[in-house]
Amino acid sequence: MVTRAAGRHGVIQMIPTLSSCNFDEIIDAKKGDQIQWLQLYVSRGRGVMKGVVQHAEKTVCKGLFITVDAQQLGRREKGNPLALYILIVPPNAKLDRHPHQV
């Protein structure tokens, strides 16, 4: 699982909304102080999105990465000019420069 590999190498894991694994399985697979963020696609189902965010808040997710481009499986064009990414981090979160950060 990607979670274990990310933890072994000290890489922040972004948990996608449309993951092939269950969100709770991914959270449960983390080790120690491993950092995990949730990627959330903005959709018309605001109630569903709210539920996903509230569930993530109850876990150890350290941040919320909001994606507002088109939600489509398997379509990952590099440099999509219509994509907008917003990272929301809790005000009390301590963000140190990560060794893999550019």
C-alpha distance (Angstrom), angle and dihedral (degrees) to the residues before:
residue distance angle dihedral
M1 . . .
V2 3.80 . .
T3 3.81 90.4 .
R4 3.79 93.2 65.0
A5 3.81 93.0 45.8
A6 3.83 92.0 48.7
G7 3.79 90.1 49.7
R8 3.82 93.0 49.3
H9 3.81 91.5 52.6
G10 3.82 98.5 38.8
V11 3.81 94.2 -115.2
I12 3.81 121.3 150.7
Q13 3.79 108.7 -116.6
M14 3.79 121.1 -138.2
I15 3.83 108.8 -154.2
P16 3.81 107.8 -150.4
T17 3.78 122.4 -139.0
L18 3.80 89.7 -130.2
S19 3.78 98.3 47.3
S20 3.79 124.3 158.3
C21 3.84 87.1 -134.2
N22 3.78 128.5 62.1
F23 3.84 113.6 -96.2
D24 3.82 93.1 -126.1
E25 3.83 91.7 49.7
I26 3.80 89.1 54.9
I27 3.81 92.5 48.0
D28 3.82 91.4 46.8
A29 3.83 91.5 51.3
K30 3.82 94.2 59.6
K31 3.78 118.8 108.0
G32 3.79 127.3 -141.1
D33 3.79 116.6 -43.9
Q34 3.81 94.7 -11.5
I35 3.82 110.8 153.2
Q36 3.80 119.3 -125.1
W37 3.80 128.8 179.1
L38 3.79 128.1 -169.1
Q39 3.80 119.6 -127.7
L40 3.80 109.7 -149.6
Y41 3.79 125.1 -167.4
V42 3.79 112.8 -146.5
S43 3.79 109.4 -124.2
R44 3.78 139.6 164.3
G45 3.79 91.2 -101.6
R46 3.80 94.5 86.1
G47 3.81 92.2 166.8
V48 3.80 91.0 55.8
M49 3.81 91.3 46.9
K50 3.80 90.9 49.4
G51 3.81 90.3 51.6
V52 3.82 91.9 49.9
V53 3.82 91.5 50.1
Q54 3.81 92.8 46.6
H55 3.80 90.3 49.8
A56 3.82 91.1 49.7
E57 3.83 90.1 49.6
K58 3.81 89.1 59.4
T59 3.83 90.7 55.6
V60 3.77 130.5 60.5
C61 3.83 96.1 -87.8
K62 3.80 107.6 141.3
G63 3.80 98.8 -162.8
L64 3.76 147.2 12.4
F65 3.79 119.8 -130.1
I66 3.80 110.0 -163.3
T67 3.81 118.7 -155.5
V68 3.79 116.4 -166.0
D69 3.80 101.6 178.1
A70 3.81 123.8 101.0
Q71 3.79 113.3 -55.7
Q72 3.81 106.5 -131.3
L73 3.76 130.3 146.9
G74 3.78 116.9 -120.5
R75 3.79 96.4 6.8
R76 3.79 109.5 116.5
E77 3.78 109.8 154.2
K78 3.76 112.9 176.8
G79 3.77 115.5 -122.6
N80 3.81 97.7 16.0
P81 3.84 102.3 -174.9
L82 3.82 90.8 -155.0
A83 3.79 94.6 57.8
L84 3.79 120.8 103.9
Y85 3.78 121.6 -175.2
I86 3.79 124.1 -165.5
L87 3.78 123.9 -174.7
I88 3.79 115.2 -154.2
V89 3.77 116.4 -167.6
P90 3.81 125.3 -178.8
P91 3.84 111.9 -102.0
N92 3.82 92.1 -118.6
A93 3.82 94.0 50.1
K94 3.78 116.3 119.0
L95 3.79 109.3 -139.1
D96 3.77 114.5 -169.5
R97 3.76 121.9 -178.3
H98 3.79 106.7 -87.1
P99 3.85 116.7 -137.1
H100 3.81 90.1 -122.8
Q101 3.82 94.7 48.3
V102 3.78 115.3 114.5
